[in-house]
Amino acid sequence: MILRKEHKILVQGITGKQGTFWTRAMQDYGANVIGGVNPKKAGTEHLGVPVHASARDAAKAGAFDVALMFIPPMAAKAAAIDACEAGAKLLVCLTEHIPAHDVMEMHAAARASGTRIVGPNTAGLVTPGETFAGIMPAFNTNVFRPGSVGVISRSGSLGTLVSLNLTQNGMGQSVFYGVGGDPMIGTTSREALEMLDADPKTESVVLCGEIGGSAEEDAAEYARTMSKPVVAFIAGRASPPGKKMGHAGAIVSGGQGDYASKRRALEAAGVAVADVPSQLPELLSERLKAVA
């Protein structure tokens, strides 16, 4: 599901410091925030929208499409299940450090309700010129501008840097899709690639990966079948084996998920891989000229 301006967003944890700051930024950008959740402040109003005791209570007042979680780790499972059972089509989970067993229960609840989870540990989604959900600087036109390049990233900061490089080279973005940096995420890089391949507003894709797991190798299998140009950058080339590098999912063990294997898989699939993020616009320009 690609986030659009008409999608109705419910913010779980809207009254907290971060929930307030980012919800206001989303509203200023044009996001369709229709309410929030805080059991202790149910029945009040915050940022011009009603606050409910739960997502299920919010759904009784009116259906919503997206649930966005500003929820601490130990309360994340209950909030996610609440959103799924309330009928959320998309659950954007910013929270990191959620216990692994809780994440497994969240995924089970999502499968049962037909909810797509993005994250945990995502920085969110941006559709430049339309809307955003999360903690990305969508409002900064030096970083995000409407265009035709889809950006997929396991890292919010790396995705921001890559989008900045694209914008500085005259390449706007159709979508930014932050899939998240945890080992168990709801939407994989491959699934995000499939969505952007089907999106008529996306003409090419930049895939930002990192060491650990098999997300890039799986995405490479699909990229091989695409007619849209795909270029990539993999973070962690100089990282020592066995050391966790920032994200919980960025750990290499037993020779699996290392930089070399990811780069080899992507290049074998016809994906140009940049050594540094600043090379991505040039690589993408070359691929676009080749298919023109």
C-alpha positions as CSV (number, residue, x, y, z in Angstrom):
1,M,0.0,0.0,0.0
2,I,1.4,3.4,-1.1
3,L,0.4,6.2,1.2
4,R,-1.8,8.8,-0.5
5,K,-3.2,12.1,0.7
6,E,-6.7,10.8,0.9
7,H,-5.8,8.1,3.4
8,K,-7.1,8.7,6.9
9,I,-4.5,8.4,9.6
10,L,-5.0,7.6,13.3
11,V,-2.0,8.4,15.6
12,Q,-1.6,6.1,18.5
13,G,0.2,8.1,21.2
14,I,-0.7,11.4,19.7
15,T,-0.5,13.4,23.0
16,G,3.1,12.6,23.8
17,K,6.0,14.9,23.0
18,Q,7.0,13.1,19.8
19,G,3.5,12.3,18.8
20,T,2.5,16.0,19.2
21,F,5.5,17.3,17.3
22,W,5.3,14.9,14.3
23,T,1.5,14.9,14.1
24,R,1.6,18.7,13.8
25,A,4.2,18.5,11.1
26,M,2.2,15.9,9.3
27,Q,-0.9,18.1,9.5
28,D,1.0,21.1,8.2
29,Y,2.1,19.0,5.3
30,G,-1.4,18.0,4.4
31,A,-1.7,14.6,6.0
32,N,-5.3,13.5,6.7
33,V,-5.0,12.9,10.5
34,I,-8.5,12.1,11.7
35,G,-7.8,11.3,15.4
36,G,-5.5,9.9,18.0
37,V,-5.4,7.4,20.8
38,N,-4.5,7.8,24.5
39,P,-6.6,5.8,27.0
40,K,-5.9,8.4,29.8
41,K,-7.2,11.4,27.6
42,A,-10.1,9.8,25.8
43,G,-12.9,12.2,25.1
44,T,-10.6,15.2,24.8
45,E,-9.3,17.0,21.7
46,H,-5.6,17.4,20.7
47,L,-4.2,19.3,17.7
48,G,-7.8,19.7,16.5
49,V,-8.7,16.0,16.4
50,P,-10.5,13.8,18.8
51,V,-8.6,11.5,21.2
52,H,-10.0,8.0,21.8
53,A,-9.4,5.3,24.4
54,S,-8.4,2.8,21.7
55,A,-8.1,2.3,18.0
56,R,-11.3,0.1,18.2
57,D,-13.1,3.1,19.8
58,A,-11.8,5.4,17.1
59,A,-13.1,3.0,14.4
60,K,-16.6,3.3,15.9
61,A,-16.4,7.0,15.2
62,G,-15.2,6.5,11.7
63,A,-13.1,4.2,9.7
64,F,-9.4,5.0,9.2
65,D,-6.8,3.5,6.8
66,V,-3.5,4.0,8.6
67,A,-2.4,3.6,12.2
68,L,0.8,5.3,13.1
69,M,2.4,4.3,16.4
70,F,4.3,6.6,18.8
71,I,4.2,3.9,21.4
72,P,7.0,2.6,23.8
73,P,8.4,-0.9,23.2
74,M,6.6,-2.7,26.0
75,A,3.2,-1.3,25.0
76,A,3.7,-1.8,21.3
77,K,2.2,-5.3,21.0
78,A,-1.1,-4.3,22.6
79,A,-1.3,-1.1,20.5
80,A,-0.6,-3.0,17.3
81,I,-3.1,-5.7,17.9
82,D,-5.7,-3.0,18.8
83,A,-5.0,-1.3,15.4
84,C,-5.2,-4.5,13.5
85,E,-8.5,-5.5,15.1
86,A,-9.9,-2.0,14.5
87,G,-9.4,-2.5,10.8
88,A,-6.2,-0.6,9.9
89,K,-5.1,-1.4,6.4
90,L,-1.6,-0.2,7.1
91,L,0.2,-0.1,10.5
92,V,3.4,2.1,10.6
93,C,5.4,1.0,13.6
94,L,8.2,3.5,14.4
95,T,9.0,1.7,17.7
96,E,12.4,-0.1,18.1
97,H,13.5,-2.5,20.8
98,I,10.2,-4.4,20.8
99,P,10.7,-7.9,22.3
100,A,11.0,-10.5,19.5
101,H,8.1,-12.6,20.7
102,D,5.9,-9.5,20.8
103,V,6.8,-8.8,17.2
104,M,5.8,-12.3,16.2
105,E,2.4,-11.8,17.8
106,M,2.0,-8.5,16.0
107,H,2.7,-10.2,12.7
108,A,0.2,-12.9,13.5
109,A,-2.5,-10.4,14.3
110,A,-1.8,-8.5,11.1
111,R,-2.1,-11.7,9.0
112,A,-5.4,-12.5,10.7
113,S,-6.8,-9.0,10.0
114,G,-5.3,-8.4,6.6
115,T,-3.2,-5.4,7.9
116,R,0.2,-4.6,6.3
117,I,2.8,-3.7,8.9
118,V,5.7,-1.3,8.0
119,G,8.5,-1.7,10.5
120,P,9.1,-2.1,13.4
121,N,11.9,0.5,13.6
122,T,10.8,2.3,10.5
123,A,11.2,6.1,10.1
124,G,8.0,6.1,8.1
125,L,6.6,6.7,4.6
126,V,6.7,9.9,2.5
127,T,4.8,10.7,-0.7
128,P,6.3,14.0,-1.7
129,G,3.8,16.7,-2.4
130,E,1.0,14.7,-0.8
131,T,1.4,13.3,2.7
132,F,3.7,11.5,5.1
133,A,3.5,9.4,8.2
134,G,6.4,9.1,10.6
135,I,9.5,11.0,11.5
136,M,11.0,11.9,8.0
137,P,11.7,15.5,7.0
138,A,9.0,15.4,4.2
139,F,8.5,19.2,4.6
140,N,12.1,20.0,3.7
141,T,12.1,20.7,0.0
142,N,15.9,20.4,-0.1
143,V,15.4,16.7,0.7
144,F,12.0,15.7,-0.7
145,R,10.4,16.9,-3.9
146,P,7.7,15.3,-6.1
147,G,9.2,13.2,-8.9
148,S,9.4,9.7,-10.3
149,V,12.1,7.9,-8.3
150,G,11.0,5.4,-5.6
151,V,13.3,5.1,-2.7
152,I,13.3,2.0,-0.4
153,S,15.5,2.1,2.7
154,R,16.1,0.1,5.8
155,S,17.5,3.2,7.4
156,G,15.7,6.6,7.9
157,S,19.0,8.6,8.0
158,L,20.4,6.9,5.0
159,G,17.1,7.3,3.1
160,T,17.2,11.0,3.9
161,L,20.8,11.3,2.6
162,V,19.9,9.5,-0.6
163,S,16.8,11.5,-1.2
164,L,18.9,14.7,-0.6
165,N,21.4,13.5,-3.2
166,L,18.6,12.8,-5.7
167,T,16.9,16.2,-5.1
168,Q,20.2,18.1,-5.5
169,N,20.6,16.4,-8.9
170,G,17.1,17.3,-10.0
171,M,15.5,13.9,-9.3
172,G,12.3,14.1,-7.2
173,Q,10.8,11.1,-5.5
174,S,7.5,9.3,-6.1
175,V,7.6,7.6,-2.8
176,F,10.0,7.0,0.2
177,Y,9.4,3.6,1.8
178,G,11.2,3.1,5.1
179,V,10.9,-0.6,5.6
180,G,12.8,-0.6,9.0
181,G,16.0,-1.9,10.4
182,D,14.8,-4.7,12.7
183,P,15.4,-8.4,12.0
184,M,11.7,-9.2,11.7
185,I,9.8,-6.5,9.7
186,G,6.3,-6.6,8.3
187,T,7.1,-5.3,4.8
188,T,10.3,-6.5,3.2
189,S,12.5,-4.7,0.7
190,R,11.3,-7.1,-1.9
191,E,7.6,-6.4,-1.2
192,A,8.3,-2.7,-1.3
193,L,10.0,-3.2,-4.6
194,E,7.0,-5.0,-5.9
195,M,4.7,-2.2,-4.9
196,L,6.9,0.4,-6.6
197,D,7.1,-1.7,-9.7
198,A,3.3,-1.6,-9.9
199,D,3.1,2.1,-9.1
200,P,2.4,4.1,-12.3
201,K,4.1,7.2,-10.7
202,T,7.4,5.4,-10.2
203,E,9.7,5.2,-13.2
204,S,12.9,4.0,-11.4
205,V,14.0,2.8,-7.9
206,V,16.8,3.3,-5.5
207,L,17.3,0.5,-3.0
208,C,19.2,1.4,0.2
209,G,20.3,-1.7,2.0
210,E,22.7,-2.6,4.7
211,I,24.6,-5.7,6.0
212,G,22.7,-8.4,7.8
213,G,19.8,-10.7,6.8
214,S,18.9,-11.5,3.2
215,A,16.6,-8.5,2.3
216,E,18.8,-7.3,-0.6
217,E,19.4,-10.8,-2.0
218,D,15.6,-11.4,-2.0
219,A,15.0,-8.0,-3.6
220,A,17.6,-8.8,-6.2
221,E,15.6,-11.8,-7.4
222,Y,12.6,-9.6,-8.1
223,A,14.7,-6.7,-9.5
224,R,16.0,-9.1,-12.2
225,T,12.4,-9.3,-13.6
226,M,11.8,-5.5,-13.7
227,S,11.8,-3.3,-16.7
228,K,12.2,-0.2,-14.4
229,P,15.8,0.8,-13.7
230,V,17.0,-0.1,-10.2
231,V,20.2,1.1,-8.5
232,A,21.4,0.3,-5.0
233,F,23.7,1.2,-2.1
234,I,24.6,-1.2,0.7
235,A,25.8,0.3,3.9
236,G,28.4,-1.5,6.0
237,R,31.1,-2.4,3.6
238,A,33.9,-1.8,6.1
239,S,32.1,-3.3,9.1
240,P,33.8,-6.1,11.1
241,P,32.0,-9.5,10.9
242,G,29.9,-10.4,14.0
243,K,29.4,-6.9,15.2
244,K,25.9,-5.3,15.3
245,M,26.0,-1.9,13.5
246,G,23.2,0.3,14.8
247,H,20.2,-1.6,13.5
248,A,19.3,-4.9,15.1
249,G,19.0,-6.4,11.7
250,A,22.5,-5.3,10.6
251,I,24.5,-8.1,11.9
252,V,26.6,-10.5,9.9
253,S,27.2,-14.1,11.2
254,G,28.3,-17.3,9.6
255,G,29.2,-15.7,6.4
256,Q,25.6,-14.8,5.7
257,G,24.3,-11.3,4.9
258,D,27.7,-9.7,4.4
259,Y,28.4,-6.8,2.0
260,A,30.1,-8.9,-0.7
261,S,27.2,-11.4,-1.0
262,K,24.6,-8.6,-1.2
263,R,26.5,-6.6,-3.8
264,R,27.2,-9.8,-5.8
265,A,23.5,-10.8,-5.8
266,L,22.4,-7.3,-6.9
267,E,24.9,-6.9,-9.7
268,A,24.1,-10.4,-10.9
269,A,20.5,-9.2,-11.2
270,G,21.5,-6.2,-13.3
271,V,21.3,-3.7,-10.5
272,A,24.1,-1.1,-10.5
273,V,25.6,-0.7,-7.0
274,A,27.1,2.6,-5.8
275,D,30.2,2.7,-3.6
276,V,29.0,5.8,-1.9
277,P,25.5,7.4,-1.8
278,S,26.6,10.4,-3.8
279,Q,27.2,8.1,-6.9
280,L,23.5,7.1,-7.0
281,P,22.1,10.0,-9.1
282,E,24.8,9.4,-11.8
283,L,24.2,5.7,-11.9
284,L,20.5,6.2,-12.1
285,S,20.9,8.8,-14.9
286,E,22.9,6.2,-16.9
287,R,20.3,3.5,-16.4
288,L,17.4,5.9,-17.4
289,K,19.3,6.9,-20.6
290,A,19.9,3.2,-21.4
291,V,16.2,2.4,-21.3
292,A,15.0,5.6,-23.0
